[in-house]
Amino acid sequence: MRPMRQTRQTRPMNREIPSPDITVDGTGLLCVTLLLRLRKEIDGAPPGTVVHVIATDPAAPLDLPAWCHMTGHHYLGPVPSGEQPAFALRLAADALPTRAGAPWHPATP
Protein backbone atom coordinates (compact mmCIF):
# COMPACT_ATOMS: atom_id res chain seq x y z
CA MET A 1 0.00 0.00 0.00
CA ARG A 2 1.32 3.45 -0.92
CA PRO A 3 1.80 6.07 1.80
CA MET A 4 -0.67 8.91 1.68
CA ARG A 5 0.67 11.86 -0.32
CA GLN A 6 0.77 15.00 1.80
CA THR A 7 -1.20 17.92 0.49
CA ARG A 8 -1.80 21.33 1.96
CA GLN A 9 -4.82 19.93 3.83
CA THR A 10 -3.00 16.89 5.24
CA ARG A 11 0.31 18.54 6.19
CA PRO A 12 0.53 19.47 9.87
CA MET A 13 0.51 23.19 10.52
CA ASN A 14 3.81 23.71 12.37
CA ARG A 15 4.38 27.33 11.53
CA GLU A 16 4.26 29.91 14.26
CA ILE A 17 1.92 32.86 13.94
CA PRO A 18 3.87 36.14 14.33
CA SER A 19 3.01 38.65 17.05
CA PRO A 20 0.59 41.37 15.92
CA ASP A 21 1.50 44.89 14.92
CA ILE A 22 -2.24 45.71 15.01
CA THR A 23 -5.04 43.92 16.86
CA VAL A 24 -8.61 44.46 15.69
CA ASP A 25 -11.21 43.55 18.31
CA GLY A 26 -14.32 42.32 16.55
CA THR A 27 -15.86 40.65 19.59
CA GLY A 28 -19.61 40.39 19.10
CA LEU A 29 -19.53 41.74 15.55
CA LEU A 30 -20.98 39.98 12.55
CA CYS A 31 -18.56 39.63 9.66
CA VAL A 32 -19.98 42.57 7.70
CA THR A 33 -19.31 44.95 10.58
CA LEU A 34 -16.05 43.17 11.38
CA LEU A 35 -14.76 43.77 7.84
CA LEU A 36 -15.76 47.45 8.08
CA ARG A 37 -13.77 47.77 11.32
CA LEU A 38 -10.83 45.79 9.89
CA ARG A 39 -10.68 47.95 6.78
CA LYS A 40 -10.71 51.12 8.90
CA GLU A 41 -8.01 49.84 11.30
CA ILE A 42 -5.57 48.79 8.56
CA ASP A 43 -6.02 51.94 6.47
CA GLY A 44 -2.57 53.43 6.02
CA ALA A 45 -0.70 50.50 7.62
CA PRO A 46 2.43 49.52 5.71
CA PRO A 47 2.80 46.25 3.78
CA GLY A 48 4.09 43.44 5.97
CA THR A 49 2.05 44.56 8.97
CA VAL A 50 0.75 41.57 10.91
CA VAL A 51 -2.86 41.95 12.01
CA HIS A 52 -4.64 39.76 14.55
CA VAL A 53 -8.41 39.89 14.29
CA ILE A 54 -10.46 38.81 17.31
CA ALA A 55 -13.66 37.45 15.82
CA THR A 56 -16.47 35.65 17.62
CA ASP A 57 -18.74 35.40 14.56
CA PRO A 58 -18.94 31.69 13.62
CA ALA A 59 -18.52 32.64 9.94
CA ALA A 60 -15.17 34.39 10.54
CA PRO A 61 -13.02 31.28 9.89
CA LEU A 62 -14.47 31.22 6.37
CA ASP A 63 -15.01 34.92 5.72
CA LEU A 64 -11.56 36.21 6.73
CA PRO A 65 -9.60 33.85 4.44
CA ALA A 66 -12.05 34.62 1.62
CA TRP A 67 -11.60 38.37 2.14
CA CYS A 68 -7.81 37.95 2.15
CA HIS A 69 -8.03 35.93 -1.06
CA MET A 70 -10.19 38.61 -2.68
CA THR A 71 -7.95 41.51 -1.64
CA GLY A 72 -4.55 39.84 -1.91
CA HIS A 73 -3.61 40.08 1.77
CA HIS A 74 -1.99 36.96 3.22
CA TYR A 75 -4.13 34.88 5.56
CA LEU A 76 -1.85 33.30 8.18
CA GLY A 77 -4.47 31.24 10.01
CA PRO A 78 -5.98 30.99 13.46
CA VAL A 79 -3.99 32.31 16.40
CA PRO A 80 -3.55 29.22 18.58
CA SER A 81 -3.32 30.47 22.14
CA GLY A 82 -5.90 33.04 23.02
CA GLU A 83 -8.89 33.42 25.23
CA GLN A 84 -11.04 34.44 22.28
CA PRO A 85 -10.94 33.18 18.69
CA ALA A 86 -8.43 35.22 16.69
CA PHE A 87 -7.06 35.03 13.18
CA ALA A 88 -3.88 36.45 11.70
CA LEU A 89 -3.13 38.10 8.38
CA ARG A 90 -0.23 39.98 6.85
CA LEU A 91 -0.90 43.07 4.74
CA ALA A 92 0.31 42.88 1.15
CA ALA A 93 1.88 45.69 -0.85
CA ASP A 94 -0.18 44.87 -3.93
CA ALA A 95 -3.54 44.35 -2.17
CA LEU A 96 -6.64 45.43 -4.03
CA PRO A 97 -8.56 48.30 -2.44
CA THR A 98 -12.15 47.73 -1.36
CA ARG A 99 -15.15 50.02 -1.13
CA ALA A 100 -15.24 52.14 2.04
CA GLY A 101 -18.80 51.16 2.95
CA ALA A 102 -18.63 47.65 1.48
CA PRO A 103 -15.22 46.06 2.09
CA TRP A 104 -16.37 42.76 0.61
CA HIS A 105 -16.48 44.47 -2.84
CA PRO A 106 -13.45 45.68 -4.80
CA ALA A 107 -13.21 49.47 -5.17
CA THR A 108 -14.20 50.78 -8.55
CA PRO A 109 -11.69 52.97 -10.36
Buried (B, 14 or more C-beta within 10 A) or exposed (E): EEEEEEEEEEEEEEEEBEEBBBBBBBEEBBBEEBBBBBBEBBEEEEEEBBBBBBBBBEEBEEBBBEBBEBBEBBBBBBBEEEEEBBBBBBBBEEBEEBEEEEBBEEEEE
